[in-house]
Amino acid sequence: MIFGKHINKYYLKHSFYKKSNNAGWVFLDYRNEGLSDKNTVIYGHNREDAIMFGTLDRILKKDWQSNTDNHIVQISTATENTMWQVFSVYHVKASSDYIQTEFSSNKKYQEFLDLIISRSMYNFNTTVTTEDKVLTLSTCLNRNDERIVLHAKLIKRSEKEKIISNN
């Protein structure tokens, strides 16, 4: 069984079904328990065939930013649908400062928010406060030690209706 930080490395080389696979899988950081933490981090490979996070590098281009339809991220799980408003996009040397998931105080969380907002290549004119939940998407840039990063704040959450079968 795989525990802790090793889960993050595991899914870089394994599929959803836990089979060895160099393509890996899109996965939630092992410290997150769902989409409700202060910072929910999702990783995926930047694949040349455009699957997983293979198109995330488009966020670095001006034409992506100028199309406001791109500023909303939608995520559906088995139990809920969520919408997130993008407020920061950038590339950075690999580090762990943008993938922090827990904060000891609102002051520390605000420092984190200030950092990730200050890195953004574009001004999205979006207010982000310590009351907001953040989504972070992270992938490699050009297969080296840089990362492409997108941050968005939760703007809508709705539970899915349970379908009851009469079989």
C-alpha positions as a LaTeX table, in Angstrom:
\begin{tabular}{lrrr}
\hline
Residue & $x$ (\AA) & $y$ (\AA) & $z$ (\AA) \\
\hline
Met1 & 0.00 & 0.00 & 0.00 \\
Ile2 & 1.22 & 3.52 & $-0.80$ \\
Phe3 & 0.99 & 6.31 & 1.77 \\
Gly4 & 1.70 & 10.02 & 2.08 \\
Lys5 & 3.88 & 11.92 & $-0.31$ \\
His6 & 4.72 & 8.75 & $-2.22$ \\
Ile7 & 1.20 & 8.78 & $-3.66$ \\
Asn8 & 2.05 & 11.94 & $-5.61$ \\
Lys9 & 5.05 & 10.25 & $-7.23$ \\
Tyr10 & 3.14 & 6.99 & $-7.73$ \\
Tyr11 & 0.51 & 8.50 & $-10.04$ \\
Leu12 & 3.16 & 10.12 & $-12.22$ \\
Lys13 & 3.87 & 6.60 & $-13.54$ \\
His14 & 0.61 & 4.69 & $-12.86$ \\
Ser15 & $-2.91$ & 4.80 & $-14.24$ \\
Phe16 & $-6.20$ & 5.25 & $-12.41$ \\
Tyr17 & $-6.35$ & 1.44 & $-12.21$ \\
Lys18 & $-2.89$ & 1.33 & $-10.54$ \\
Lys19 & $-1.24$ & $-0.26$ & $-13.56$ \\
Ser20 & 2.25 & 0.84 & $-14.58$ \\
Asn21 & 1.87 & 3.58 & $-17.19$ \\
Asn22 & 4.42 & 6.22 & $-18.22$ \\
Ala23 & 1.57 & 8.60 & $-19.06$ \\
Gly24 & 0.59 & 8.64 & $-15.39$ \\
Trp25 & $-2.73$ & 10.11 & $-14.32$ \\
Val26 & $-4.32$ & 13.39 & $-13.25$ \\
Phe27 & $-4.40$ & 13.27 & $-9.45$ \\
Leu28 & $-5.18$ & 15.18 & $-6.30$ \\
Asp29 & $-2.33$ & 15.99 & $-3.92$ \\
Tyr30 & $-2.14$ & 13.38 & $-1.16$ \\
Arg31 & $-2.75$ & 16.08 & 1.49 \\
Asn32 & $-6.11$ & 17.06 & 0.01 \\
Glu33 & $-9.29$ & 15.22 & 0.96 \\
Gly34 & $-11.42$ & 16.60 & $-1.83$ \\
Leu35 & $-12.20$ & 20.00 & $-3.30$ \\
Ser36 & $-12.82$ & 21.82 & $-0.03$ \\
Asp37 & $-9.37$ & 22.57 & 1.40 \\
Lys38 & $-7.91$ & 26.08 & 1.46 \\
Asn39 & $-5.71$ & 25.06 & $-1.50$ \\
Thr40 & $-6.66$ & 21.98 & $-3.51$ \\
Val41 & $-3.80$ & 20.89 & $-5.74$ \\
Ile42 & $-4.25$ & 18.78 & $-8.87$ \\
Tyr43 & $-1.28$ & 17.48 & $-10.88$ \\
Gly44 & $-1.06$ & 16.02 & $-14.36$ \\
His45 & 1.56 & 15.46 & $-17.03$ \\
Asn46 & 2.01 & 18.05 & $-19.77$ \\
Arg47 & 1.67 & 15.55 & $-22.61$ \\
Glu48 & 2.48 & 16.31 & $-26.23$ \\
Asp49 & $-0.68$ & 14.48 & $-27.35$ \\
Ala50 & $-2.74$ & 17.14 & $-25.50$ \\
Ile51 & $-4.31$ & 14.74 & $-23.00$ \\
Met52 & $-4.31$ & 15.32 & $-19.25$ \\
Phe53 & $-2.63$ & 18.73 & $-18.77$ \\
Gly54 & $-1.13$ & 18.71 & $-22.25$ \\
Thr55 & $-2.88$ & 21.96 & $-23.16$ \\
Leu56 & $-2.28$ & 23.80 & $-19.87$ \\
Asp57 & 0.68 & 25.63 & $-21.42$ \\
Arg58 & $-1.86$ & 27.64 & $-23.44$ \\
Ile59 & $-2.52$ & 29.73 & $-20.32$ \\
Leu60 & 0.87 & 31.38 & $-20.90$ \\
Lys61 & $-0.29$ & 32.88 & $-24.20$ \\
Lys62 & $-1.95$ & 36.29 & $-24.46$ \\
Asp63 & $-4.78$ & 35.01 & $-26.71$ \\
Trp64 & $-5.77$ & 32.53 & $-23.97$ \\
Gln65 & $-5.98$ & 35.29 & $-21.39$ \\
Ser66 & $-7.94$ & 37.63 & $-23.66$ \\
Asn67 & $-10.75$ & 35.06 & $-24.05$ \\
Thr68 & $-12.72$ & 35.36 & $-20.78$ \\
Asp69 & $-14.42$ & 32.01 & $-21.43$ \\
Asn70 & $-11.07$ & 30.50 & $-20.43$ \\
His71 & $-11.22$ & 32.10 & $-16.99$ \\
Ile72 & $-13.62$ & 29.49 & $-15.58$ \\
Val73 & $-12.58$ & 25.97 & $-14.61$ \\
Gln74 & $-15.30$ & 23.37 & $-14.11$ \\
Ile75 & $-14.75$ & 20.18 & $-12.17$ \\
Ser76 & $-17.31$ & 17.42 & $-11.75$ \\
Thr77 & $-16.93$ & 14.59 & $-9.27$ \\
Ala78 & $-19.29$ & 11.74 & $-8.46$ \\
Thr79 & $-21.02$ & 13.92 & $-5.85$ \\
Glu80 & $-20.68$ & 17.55 & $-6.94$ \\
Asn81 & $-20.09$ & 20.10 & $-9.66$ \\
Thr82 & $-17.80$ & 23.05 & $-9.02$ \\
Met83 & $-16.86$ & 26.24 & $-10.86$ \\
Trp84 & $-13.65$ & 28.13 & $-10.23$ \\
Gln85 & $-12.61$ & 31.62 & $-11.40$ \\
Val86 & $-9.00$ & 31.93 & $-12.56$ \\
Phe87 & $-7.00$ & 34.66 & $-10.83$ \\
Ser88 & $-3.35$ & 33.74 & $-11.45$ \\
Val89 & $-1.32$ & 31.93 & $-14.14$ \\
Tyr90 & 2.45 & 31.67 & $-14.41$ \\
His91 & 5.46 & 29.44 & $-14.83$ \\
Val92 & 8.00 & 29.02 & $-12.06$ \\
Lys93 & 11.01 & 26.93 & $-11.07$ \\
Ala94 & 9.88 & 23.76 & $-9.31$ \\
Ser95 & 9.17 & 24.56 & $-5.67$ \\
Ser96 & 6.70 & 23.65 & $-2.98$ \\
Asp97 & 5.58 & 27.16 & $-1.99$ \\
Tyr98 & 2.59 & 27.22 & $-4.35$ \\
Ile99 & 1.35 & 23.71 & $-3.45$ \\
Gln100 & 0.92 & 24.30 & 0.28 \\
Thr101 & $-2.46$ & 22.92 & 1.39 \\
Glu102 & $-2.67$ & 23.88 & 5.07 \\
Phe103 & $-2.06$ & 27.18 & 6.81 \\
Ser104 & $-1.52$ & 27.86 & 10.51 \\
Ser105 & $-3.39$ & 31.17 & 10.42 \\
Asn106 & $-5.30$ & 33.54 & 8.15 \\
Lys107 & $-2.15$ & 35.70 & 8.10 \\
Lys108 & $-0.12$ & 32.79 & 6.64 \\
Tyr109 & $-2.90$ & 32.06 & 4.15 \\
Gln110 & $-2.96$ & 35.73 & 3.09 \\
Glu111 & 0.82 & 35.65 & 2.59 \\
Phe112 & 0.33 & 32.59 & 0.36 \\
Leu113 & $-2.41$ & 34.34 & $-1.63$ \\
Asp114 & $-0.25$ & 37.45 & $-2.03$ \\
Leu115 & 2.61 & 35.31 & $-3.35$ \\
Ile116 & 0.60 & 33.42 & $-5.96$ \\
Ile117 & $-1.23$ & 36.56 & $-7.11$ \\
Ser118 & 2.05 & 38.47 & $-7.46$ \\
Arg119 & 3.44 & 35.77 & $-9.76$ \\
Ser120 & 0.60 & 36.01 & $-12.27$ \\
Met121 & 1.52 & 36.93 & $-15.83$ \\
Tyr122 & $-1.84$ & 38.72 & $-16.18$ \\
Asn123 & $-4.12$ & 40.81 & $-14.02$ \\
Phe124 & $-7.49$ & 39.07 & $-13.84$ \\
Asn125 & $-9.07$ & 41.85 & $-11.72$ \\
Thr126 & $-10.32$ & 39.23 & $-9.29$ \\
Thr127 & $-10.46$ & 39.74 & $-5.54$ \\
Val128 & $-9.24$ & 36.78 & $-3.50$ \\
Thr129 & $-9.58$ & 36.71 & 0.29 \\
Thr130 & $-8.77$ & 34.30 & 3.09 \\
Glu131 & $-12.41$ & 33.18 & 2.96 \\
Asp132 & $-11.88$ & 31.77 & $-0.55$ \\
Lys133 & $-11.00$ & 28.19 & $-1.47$ \\
Val134 & $-8.26$ & 27.90 & $-4.10$ \\
Leu135 & $-7.73$ & 25.34 & $-6.85$ \\
Thr136 & $-4.18$ & 24.87 & $-8.12$ \\
Leu137 & $-3.40$ & 23.05 & $-11.37$ \\
Ser138 & 0.27 & 22.18 & $-11.83$ \\
Thr139 & 2.23 & 20.53 & $-14.63$ \\
Cys140 & 5.78 & 20.45 & $-15.99$ \\
Leu141 & 7.00 & 22.98 & $-18.54$ \\
Asn142 & 9.18 & 21.52 & $-21.29$ \\
Arg143 & 9.99 & 18.43 & $-19.19$ \\
Asn144 & 12.45 & 20.27 & $-16.98$ \\
Asp145 & 12.45 & 21.79 & $-13.53$ \\
Glu146 & 9.85 & 24.47 & $-14.30$ \\
Arg147 & 6.12 & 24.26 & $-13.65$ \\
Ile148 & 3.10 & 25.78 & $-15.33$ \\
Val149 & 0.60 & 26.82 & $-12.67$ \\
Leu150 & $-3.01$ & 27.99 & $-12.69$ \\
His151 & $-4.85$ & 29.20 & $-9.57$ \\
Ala152 & $-8.61$ & 29.74 & $-9.39$ \\
Lys153 & $-11.04$ & 30.48 & $-6.58$ \\
Leu154 & $-14.24$ & 28.56 & $-5.92$ \\
Ile155 & $-17.28$ & 30.51 & $-7.10$ \\
Lys156 & $-19.97$ & 27.81 & $-7.26$ \\
Arg157 & $-20.54$ & 24.38 & $-5.76$ \\
Ser158 & $-23.63$ & 22.22 & $-6.24$ \\
Glu159 & $-24.35$ & 18.69 & $-5.16$ \\
Lys160 & $-25.38$ & 16.24 & $-7.82$ \\
Glu161 & $-28.80$ & 14.69 & $-7.57$ \\
Lys162 & $-28.76$ & 11.11 & $-6.45$ \\
Ile163 & $-30.37$ & 8.83 & $-8.98$ \\
Ile164 & $-32.28$ & 6.06 & $-7.30$ \\
Ser165 & $-32.78$ & 2.88 & $-9.26$ \\
Asn166 & $-35.97$ & 0.86 & $-8.86$ \\
Asn167 & $-34.34$ & $-2.38$ & $-10.02$ \\
\hline
\end{tabular}
